[in-house]
Amino acid sequence: MEKDTTIIGENPIQSEAEAWLGILYTCIKADHYISEAESKSLTRILYSKEKFKNMDFGPYYETAVSLYRELGQLKYIKACCSWI
């Protein structure tokens, strides 16, 4: 199986928090749409975890939107999963 070099060694994901947000974002966006309620749920899920309680996910969310567009759904979630 051939490795994807755009992910290995050049992973655009910078932290575990960013990776988790990206995974959840990609799952919620599976139908190519995120409603206001889904967006709020994503934030509530992350803040419900002790390790993410005091984090500002605003910048991570912006990164998620940008990388999702740039990499596409499958490459983006692969990059996120490589962190976890």
C-alpha positions in Angstrom: 0.0 0.0 0.0 1.4 3.4 -1.0 1.8 6.0 1.7 0.4 9.5 1.3 3.4 11.8 1.6 1.2 14.9 1.9 0.2 13.7 5.4 3.3 11.9 6.6 6.0 14.4 7.6 4.0 17.4 6.5 0.9 17.0 8.7 -0.9 20.4 8.8 -2.5 19.4 12.1 -0.6 21.0 15.0 -2.1 19.6 18.2 -4.3 16.9 19.7 -7.1 19.4 20.3 -7.0 20.5 16.6 -7.1 16.8 15.6 -10.1 16.0 17.7 -12.0 19.0 16.4 -11.1 18.1 12.9 -12.4 14.5 13.3 -15.7 15.7 14.8 -16.0 18.4 12.2 -15.5 15.9 9.4 -18.0 13.5 10.8 -20.6 16.2 11.3 -20.0 17.5 7.8 -20.5 14.1 6.2 -23.6 15.4 4.5 -21.6 18.5 3.3 -23.6 20.8 5.6 -23.2 21.9 9.2 -26.2 23.4 10.9 -26.0 25.9 13.7 -27.2 23.2 16.2 -24.5 20.7 14.9 -21.8 23.4 15.3 -22.9 24.1 18.9 -23.0 20.3 19.6 -19.5 20.0 18.4 -18.3 22.7 20.8 -20.3 21.2 23.7 -18.7 17.8 23.0 -15.2 19.2 23.1 -15.8 21.3 26.2 -17.3 18.3 28.0 -13.9 16.7 28.0 -11.7 17.7 31.0 -8.5 18.2 28.8 -10.3 20.7 26.6 -12.3 22.7 29.2 -10.3 26.0 29.1 -9.3 25.9 25.4 -10.4 28.5 22.8 -11.5 26.4 19.8 -12.3 29.4 17.6 -9.0 29.4 15.8 -9.0 25.6 15.5 -12.5 25.8 14.0 -11.3 28.2 11.3 -8.4 25.9 10.6 -10.7 23.0 10.3 -12.9 24.7 7.7 -9.8 25.8 5.7 -8.0 22.4 5.8 -11.2 20.5 5.0 -11.6 22.6 1.9 -7.9 22.4 1.0 -7.3 18.7 1.6 -10.8 17.2 1.1 -12.7 15.0 3.5 -10.6 11.9 3.4 -7.1 13.4 3.5 -8.2 15.8 6.2 -9.6 13.1 8.5 -6.5 11.0 7.8 -4.2 13.8 8.9 -6.3 14.3 12.1 -6.3 10.6 12.9 -2.6 10.4 12.6 -2.4 12.6 15.7 -4.7 10.4 17.8 
